[in-house]
Every structure is written in structure tokens, then in C-alpha cells.
């Protein structure tokens, strides 16, 4: 329910005529300044219009006006918006707009429900402490809550009365900032109404990598913020500080007045453009894990992360931090690589958090390679889940932000560093390169060996043992890998252990004699993991 109701009121011809002489006299001396249609002049003339048309606006003794906004039209028309107070107390439902012509003459008015803002007394009978406690009880589901009462004149329903407007602020069930406003009659203690302090909205984002997208935002005073009230994550500008200095409270939350974000350009000077991709792709990652595996957030506790863009100076990377519970993305190298916020990159980094919360694969040796492969696998699956027409699903990792690609799954060695096949020295490689074995297994189990074109891109995946492998589709393989990760793998799992874990998972899901079980085994043999 909206906290205020409003209507548009046209001035009756008689009311205008009755005050015309007085208003004309007021404006005669100031006509020259009004013609300038400046903001200050418009405000001065609007105040005069309210004062000289007090009956129309319900403006009386003890009241004051606070300027909230001024709009000056191309033809010189002026629209001055005021909030109202009574004996220093805010009047909720007392706002009004004065509409004037180019010379500052009153044309029309708009006002909220309140006409008269006066109350008998501004001394409350019900103490602040009592209403604060009741407000906490009226805000279930909000934890770590604080309750802040404010004495107001409540006139949102058209009848002014002294009231406590109490804001309860805390943490919602998804770990997101959450709040509720409880309004209580300050004389009787009766609850007048209660409503959410933050309002979900759907913004329009002009992204770098996925075209125009709808993003979940939160409506707040003065506009909107990149807070996803459903999934719980918030997106901030790190202002190019180094990643190792960031905490969840660092940076600045992205806000906007019209809920339209970014300009859709790579290497954009609009800092919110990278934020669009980061915010939307974090949502897609959350939804993938939630809708496919029933996993609610990275730690499966429903809580959202803090997402930072513009980290470091020309930092051509992205990373996940468990300590901060933050996703951090850099601006690219500024030459060939734009911001590191594309779909599979975001999914990759957040999957590191999922791995940490489950098997916690050590970031070293073969376990480290499996850690990276897991992030590549699920980062790729987030891309397939989103099925975006601009960033077409593929088996090329980070192909949008690091063209033509950073890693590829059909034949990882094409990057000149990664391993296609397991050998006893794989664990000594950098984890981003030893991950090639796991990535190659995933591709073969999903799509099979040999040459084929998928979504317009041609792949040609060899096997290490000369076999021919038939794939079972990436959705089935991902489900097998997720169960292996969350049920069977441990911090020191090796590639041999990963084979055993994934076969156990395939048996659980499809049976030991199933096509799926056999395909998983064949793909491991095809990358020399026995």
C-alpha cells in the first residue's frame, strides 16, 4: 500500500478571480525576475502563490514549506514541489506542487491528501520507547533490527493526527538490507498502517555483453539502488581501489533517479554500465543454482553477496573473496579486454564461493585444477542457463571480456598452456592450466568427441586414447558434477578421486547400468583418467 494518496486539483475560476488582484500586485514588481524562469525565482514566486492562495492549498498558521524539486519546461512553465511541516514536524501526505506560467503566475496545483495540516497538540501521549517496541513486533522476518521512531503529523488519509512513524531496519531472509515502516497514533497507540521501507522495482539495464536486460532494483528515497531484494546481492563502485583493501562495507552503492542504467558500450565512461552486467549476471548465477539444484545462494543460506565493479587500475581480472563474501571485477586492460563482468566470468568467480562452501577443494595441485575446472564448468552452465541471444551459449570461457577466448573446453591445449589429458605432472601446472583435464572431460561427456557445430561455432574435440565418445548433454553432466562436488569430493580430491566421485553421483542419479554412468566413465578414460 502506498503511504500517501494524491489527487490533482484544478483551481476553480472563482477562486482564482477572488485572489487575482492580490496576486497580480505581488507579481507586478517581480515580473522581470519571473521572466528569467530561474530556479530561485520560481521558488520565490511559488511560495508567494501558496501564501496568497492559502485556502486552495490548505496553508495556515504554523506551517512551513520545504523545496523538494523544481522543473522548468522549455516554454518557461514552472513546477515547484514542496514538502510541508507543521510546528517543525513533517506532514506526511502534505506535499504539494505549484504550477506556474513563464512569468510565475499561478496556473494550477497538485496536492497530496492533506488539506489542513494542523493538529490539536504536538505533545505525544504514547512515548517513543513504547512505539519502537511495538514496531519491532510488527516487522517479522527482519533480524538484527533497530527501531527508530520519528514524530510526525500523519495526514496520508486526509485527516491530520499526531503519529509516530517508526522505521525498523535490519536484515531480510536473503541477507539483504530490509526495512519496514510502522505508523502509530501518538495519542491512542493504535497502529495506523505498516509498509515495506524498500520497494522492489524492475530497472532497465543497457549492458556491455548481454544487450538490454531487466534488473532487479530497490526503490528508495530519491530514486533506485542496485540492491536485489529477492536474491539479496548489492552492486557497488569500488572506485578503483585494490582488491585486497575491500570489505563488504567498502565502495559506494550504485543509485539512479530513473531506474535506467548504463549505455551499453564496452570501455564505457558510464560507470554504471559495468554494474548492469555484474548485477544481472549475479542474478542469473543465483537463479541457476536455485532453480537447477535448489541451492539458495552461494552458502545455501539465502544470503546475497556484495558485488564490486571498477576494482584496481586496469586490473584485467575478477575474483571471489570468502572473507569479504564479495565478488570483485576489474576494468580490463583498457586496450583489448573490457570490464570482466560477462556471464561466464561472473558465474565462474561466484562458483569459487560454492566450492569453498562444499568440497573446499584446495587451490593447489590437482585439487586446485579441479577447483578451477568446477568454476569453468558452472560458469559455462550459467551462460547456457541464461540463453542470452547476444552472448550465445558456448564452450569458450571468457570469450566476451577476453576475446577471442581465455580458455576453451573442446581442446584446452589450444591456449598453448592447458592440458588436454591427465599425466603425473598435471598437478605441477598452474591451476588454470591443469583445469584443462576437467574441462575437456566435461565437454566430451556433454557433447562427445569429433567435429561439430553448436550455436554457430565449430568445435573439434579429440580423445587421448583414440576412442569415440558420445555425449549426454551438459545439463545431465552438470547435475552429476554438482552432486559429486557437494556429496563426494573433499578438499584433497585428485582427478582419480573426481572420477570416482562423479561415477558415484551418476549412479545415484541415473543408476550403475545407465547410459549416463557409462558416458561419464568413457569421458574420463578419454582424458586418461582411469
N, C-alpha and C positions, 0 to 999 in steps of 0.2 A: 504494500500500500504506500502510495506517495505521502510524504509527510506534510505536504501542503496541497491545497486545491486552488485553482486560479480561474479567473474568467476575465474576459475583455469587456470593458465598459466604455461605451460611446457617450460622450458628453451631450446632454440634451441641449437643443438650440437655446432654450430659455435660460439654462444655467450659464451658458457662455455669454449670452446677451447681458445677463444681470451683472456680470463682472467685467464686461468688455471695457467700460470706461476706465476702471481702476487698473486693469492690466495694460491698457493702451498707454496710460500715463507712466506706468512703470517702464515700459519699453521705449518710450519716445526718446528719453535721454540716452538709452543704451543701444539704440538701433545700429549705430556704426559698429560697435563691438560685436553685436549679434551677427551682423552680416559676414563677419570674418569666419563664422562657424567653427571657431576653435573649441577644443575640448573644455578648457576652463570657462570660456564664455557660455558654452552650452549648459554646464553645470550650474553656473550662477543664475542663468535665466530659468532653468528648470526648478531650482529652489524657490525662486520668486513665483513661478506658476503654481507650485504646490501651496505656498503660503496664501496667495490671493484666490485660490480655489479650494480652500480648506474643506468646505462642505462636500465637494466632489471626492476628494482624496481621504476624507476622514482624519484630517490632520489637525490636532488640537494641542492644548497645553501639555507640557511635559514630554512632548515627542521631539525626536531629532531624526535627521536623515544621514545615512552613510552611503556614499557613492560606491556602487559595485561595478558598473560598466557604462561606457559611452560608445554609441555607434553613430557615425556621421555618414549619411548617404551621399552619393555622387551629386544629387540635386540640392544638397545643403540641408536636407531634413535631419533632425537630431532626435536621438532616442536615449534618454538618460535613465538608467536603472538605479534605484535606491533600495537599500535595506532600511528598516525603521527600528527605532528604540523608544522605550518609554521609561523615563526617570533612570536612564542608564542601562536598562535591561533590554536585551534583544527581543524583538517582537517576531515570533515565528509565525509566518503567514501574513506578515505585514508589508512585504515587499511590493514595490510599485514601479511602473515605467511611465515617464513623461515623454510624450511625443510632440515635437515642435517643428515648425517650418524653418526655413533657412534664416529667418530673422528672429527666431526664438519665440514666435507666437504659438500659444497652446493650440494643438490640433486635436489631440485625443489622449486617452490614458488607458493603461492596463494596470490592474492591481490584483494581488492575491486575495484570499477570502476575507481577511480582516478589513473592516472599515474603521471602526473605533478601536483604539489600542489601549484605552485607559482601564485600569483595574482599581478596586477599592483600596488595596494595600499591597505594598511590595515586601511586607514582612511575612515570611512563611510560618505556618503553624507546625508543619511537619519538618523535622530537622533534616539536614543534608545526610547525616550518617544513616538514618533510617531508610531514606530513599535509595542510597547507594547499596545497602544490603539487599533490599528488595529487587533492585535491578540485576544484581548478580544471580539471584534465583530465577529471574525471568530470562536468562540467557544461557540455557542448557547447551552443552556441546562445545562451549568455549573454555579452554583450560588456560592456566597461568593468567587469569583475568584480573584486571584492575577496573575500578568503577569510579568515574569522575562526574559528579553532579554539577549542573550549571543552572542557576535561577534564571527563568525567562518568563516573558509574557507569551502564553501559548494561545494562538488565535488561528490555528490552521483550519479549524472547523467554523471559523467566522465569529466565535464568541470568545473574547479575551478573558483569560484567567491566569492567575499566578501558578507556575508549574516548575517542577524540577525536570530538566532534560538531562538524563544520565547516560553517558557513553560507557559501555562495557567493552574493553579492548583486550584481546588475548590471542590465542592460537586455536585455529579451527581443526577439524578432524583430518585434514590433509596436511597439517603443518603450516598452512598459510596464515598470514595475518587475518584476523577475523574480528568483527565488532558488531555490537547491537546497541541501539538507542532505545531507552525505556523512558517514557514520559509519564510523570506522576503529578496529580493535582497537589500543589503545595499547601493547600488548606485542608483537604479531606483525606489525602493519602491514596485516593482512588487512582488506579492505573488508567491513563487516558489512551495510550497506544504504545506499541513497540514495533520496531522495524530494523532491518539489517543496516548497519552503518556503511557497508560496502556493497556495491551493486555490480553483478556480473554484466558484462557487455560484450558484444562481438565487434571487434575492430577490423579495419581493412588494412592489410599489410602489403606494401609493394616490395617484394623480396628480391634478393640478388639471384637466387638459384631456383626457386620454385614458382615464379610468376606472382600473380596477385592471390593472396591467401587470406582466409578469415582467421583471426587470432583472438583468443580469449583474454579479455582485459577486465579491469575493475574500475567502475565509475567511482569517482571521489570528488571532493570539493574542487571546483575549478577545471574539471576535465576527467582524464582517464590515466590509468597507470598500467604498466606491463606486469601485472600480478594475475596469474591464472587462478581464479578462486575455486576451480574444480580440481585441478591437479596439484596446485599448491606452489608451483615454482614462480620465482620473480626474476626479472631480467634487468641487469644494471650496467651502467657505463663504468668501466674500471679506470678511465682517464689515463690509460697507457702506463699505469704503474706496473712493476714487475709482479709476476705470478706469486713469488714466494712471500710477498708482503700482504697479500689479500686475506681477509677474513670475511665471514658471511655478512658482517656489518659494513664492509668497505663499499666504496663506489657510490653512485647515485642512481636511484631508481628512475627508469625512463617514464616520463609523463608527457601528455599531449592534450590539447584542448578539443580537437575534433574527432579523435579516435581513428585518424587516418595516418599511417606510419610509413616512413621510408620513401625512396624514389625509384627503387628497382634497378639501380645501377651498380655494377661492380666497381671497386675502388671509389665508392661513393663518399662525398664530403658530408652527406647527411648521416650523422652517427646513429640514427635510429634504424637505418636500413639493415645493418648487420644484426641489430637487435630483433628485427622482424624474423629473420631466418632462425636465429638462436631460439627465440620464444616459440615459434611454430614447430621447429624440429624437436625441441624438448617435449612438446605436447605429443607429437607423433610417436616419439620414443616411449613416453609414458603409456600411451594408448596401445601400442604394440604389445608391451609386456602385460598390460592389464587385460586386454581383450583376447590375446592368444594364450597366455599362460596363467591368467588370473592373479598376476603379480601386481600389487598395488604400490607402485613407486620402487625406487632403487633398493631400499631396505625392506620392502614389502610391509611397510608400516604406514603407508598412505601419505607420507610426507614428501613435499616437493623440495627441489634443490634451489640454490642461488646460482644464477647463470650470469657470467660476466662476459661482455664483449669489449674489444679495444684494450686487451691486456698486453703490456710490454710495448716496445718500439720496434716496428717491423718484425714482430715475432711471428714466424711462419709455422705456427704450431697450435695445438689445442691440448688440454689435459684435464683429467679429473683429479680432485683432491678429496680424499676421505676425511681428512682432518677438518677442512673447511666445509665439507659437504657441498662443494661448489664445482660447477663446470666453468672452465676458463678458455677463452678463444682469442687468438691473436689476429692482427690485421693483415697477415700475409707478408710477402717480401716487398710489396709495393711496386713490383715490376711485372711479374708473370702470375703470381699467386695472390688472389684477393683474400678477403676475410675467411678464416677457417670455420665457417658456420654452415656448411652444406649438410644435407640429410645424413649421409652415411658417416661423416665425421662426428656429428653430434651424437648419433646412435652409438658409434664406436666408443667415444670417451665416457658416456654415461654407463655403458656396459661394464667398464672397468669397476664402477661402483657396485654393480650387480655381482660381478665376480668376487670382489672383496667381501661382500656380504654373504657369500655362499661358500664356494670351494676355497676361496682366498689363495689362488694359485700364486706361488712365489714368483717374483718378477726377475727370475734368473734361470739359466739353463733351459732344459726342455719345458719345465713348468712355465717359465716366462714366455716361451714361444706359444704355448697353449693359451696363456693369458691374452696375448696379442691376437691370436687367431680367433679366440672367442669374441673379442671386440670387433674384429673384421667381419665375422660371421653374422653377428646380430646387428651391427651397423648396416650391413648389406640387407638384412631382412627388414629393418626399419624402412629402408628405401623401397623394397618390394611391397611392404605393407601400405605405405603412403600412396604408391602407384601414381605418382605425380606426372602429368603429361609433359612438363618442362624438364624435370630431372628424371628421365626414363630409368626404370629399374634395370640394373646390370650387375655384373660381377667384377667391376672395376672400382677399386676403393679410392675415394677422394678424387674422383675424376673431374668434379666441378671446381673445387678450390685449388687443386694441384694438377692442372692439365698437362698431358692428356690423361694421366692417372698416376697415383702414388704406388699402388700395388694392384695386381690382378690375380684372380684365383685359378683361371684355367691352366696357366703356366707361369707360376710365380717367378721363375728364373729370368723372365723377360726383363725384369728391372735390373739385371746384372748383379744382384746381390742375394736374392732369396733362394731358398732350397725348394726344389720340386719333390724330392724324395728323402726319406729318412736315411741317415747313416750315423755311425757312432760319434761323429764330430759335430752333428747338428746343434747339440746343446752348447757348444762353444761360440756359436754365432750370436750376433746381436739379436735380441728377442723379436725385433721387427722383421728379421730375415729368417729366423728359424720358424716363425709363424707360417711360412710358406707351405710346410708339410701339412699343417692342419687346414689351411685354406684350400690347398689342392684336393685334399680328401673331401672337404665339403662340396666343392664344385663337382667332383666325379660322382659322389653319392647323389647329388641333386640332379645333374644334367647328363652324366655319363661321359664317356671318352669320345675322341674324334672331333671332327669339324662340324659345327652347326652355327646357325644364325639365330640369335634370340633378341627380340625387340630391336632389330635392325643392326645389331653388332655381331660380327663373326668371331667365334672362339674356336680354338683347336687344342684340345687337351690330350696330352699323351699319358700313357701309364708307364710306371717304372719297371714293370715286369712283363710288358708286352701284351697284357690282357686287354680284353674289351669289356668295358663296364657299362651297365645300363643304369640310368638314374631313376630315382623315385620321386623327384620334385623337392624343391627347397623347403617347403612348409613341413613336410614329414621329417626331413633331416634336421631342421631347426628344433622341432619338438623333441627329437631324440637327443640332440646335443644339450638342450636346456635341462632335460631330466638327468642326463649324465653329469652335468655341471653341478646341479643343485642336490643331487641324491648320492652320487657315487664318487665324484672326484674329491681329492683333498689338496692341501697346499703343495704337496711334492709330487703330484701325478706327472708321470712322463708320457711320451707318446704311446708306449706299450700299455701303460695304465689307462690312457684315454681310449684305446681300442677296447679294452675290457669294459670300461665304464659305459661306453656308447653301445656295446653289444648287450650289456645288462639292461640298459634303458630301452633298446629296441625290443628286447624280449618282453619287458614289462608292458610296453605299449602295443606291440603287434604279434608277439609270440616267437618262439625259438625256431619255428619252421617257416616263418613268414618271408615273403619277398623282401620286405623292408630289412629284416635281420640279415638276410643273405647279401643285400646290396651294401649295407654298412660294412660287413666283413670284406666284401670284394673290393670296396673303395680303399680300405686300409691296406690290403695286400697290394693294391695298385700303386701306393705311395711307399711301399717297402716297410710297412709296419706290421709285423707278424704277431 
